[in-house]
Amino acid sequence: MDTALASVPHTAEHLKTLTRLMGGGGYRGTTDQLETLLFRPPKTARWALGNHPRIQKLASGS
């Protein structure tokens, strides 16, 4: 586990639960609240993961 997440076990557990729910097709409820607040459509989780520098570095094997 990332040392930053190890220092906040509640956050780590929350992220694991969200990942499991999203990966299993759960957590499908959507609203337009975020788009209303941002004044644009929000980015997707897939976009965020694909554009995160650390994840890109790990994926490339560097």
Secondary structure, DSSP 8 states (H G I E B T S, - for coil): --HHHHT-HHHHHHHHHHHHHHHTT------SHHHHHHTS----HHHHHHT-HHHHHHHHT-
